Amino acid sequence: MSMKIPATTLLLGSLLLAGCSTAPAPDEAPPPPPMMKPLPADSCGAQAVGSMNGQILDETTRRWIDDRSRADEIRVIQPGEQVTMDHRPGRLDIRVDDQRRILSLACG
């Protein structure tokens, strides 16, 4: 004895299974990720204090740099000193020579 399934039953079953789909409808697509604002190239204010290049880093010069830069933190790097390689855009790195003459000022 053969069983015949009516076409309407097959159609109804297909429609019910289609309703269980997990794919989002085209108008329900997830929103795009938020845009990240790029940091300015001079986020620590190194350009504002660049005129101190070549000067001796003493207390007066250090205060002048503190007042005019936008640095969250200032790091003075002595010759041969080991430093961490983590990049912090708001940190001002001041490289000095043995006489504490400023060799470079850069964000990092």
N, C-alpha and C positions, 0 to 999 in steps of 0.2 A: 504494500500500500504506500503510495507516494504522498508526501505532504506538500501542498501548494500554499505558498505564502502570498497573500494578496499584495499587489503593487503599492497600495496605499499604506500598508503596514511597513513595508520597506522604506518608503519615502518618509513616513512619520519618524521612524527609528533613526534615519540619517539626520533629519533636522534636529532631533533631540541630542544626538551626539555632537553635532556641530555647535550647539549652544554651550558645550563644556570646554570649548577651546580656550587656552590661556593666552593666546597672542592678543596684544592690545589692538584696539581698532585704530585705524589711521589717525583719527582726530583725537585719540587719547595717548599719543606718543609721549614719552617722558620729556620733561623740559631739558634744555641743554645745560651743561654744567656752567656755574657762574664764571664770568671772565675774571682772571687775576690781573690786577693792575701792575704793570711793570714798575719796578723801583727806578727812580731817577738815577742817572749815571753818577751823580755827585750827591748821594744821599747822606753823606757825613759832613759835607761842607769843606772838603779838601781844597776845592778851587778857591773858596773864599779866603783861605789862609795860605795859599800857595806862595805868596810873597815872602813867607818866612823861610823858604828854601835857601840854604846857605848860611842862615843865622845860627848863633849858638843857642841851644835850648837851655835857658835858665828859668828861674821862677817867673820872671816878668814875661818872658816870651810864652811860657806855658799858659799863664793866665790870659794873655792876649789871644792865643789860639782857642782856649776854652770859651772865651766870650764871643768869638766871631764864627766859630764852626757850629754846625748843627749836630755834632757827634754826641751819641748817647754815652760813648765810652772812648777814652783815648789810651792807646797802647804805645809806649815808647820802646823801640826795638834797638838794643845795643849791638855792636858788631859781634858776630859769632853766637848770638843768643838764639836758642831754639824757641820757636813759637808754634802754637797750634795752627793747623791749616784750615780750621773752620772759618767760613766767610760770613762776616756780620756786616751787612751794608751800613749800619749806623755807627760802626766803630771807625775811628780815625787812627791809622797806623802811622807813626812818626819814626822813620829810620834815621839814626844818628851815627856819626863816626866816633872814634876814640876821644875826640875833643868835644863831643856832644854837639857838633855842627850838624844841622838838619840836612840829610841827604835826599829825603823824599817824604811826601805826605800823600797818603792814599786811603781810600775807603777799604775796609776789609776786616 
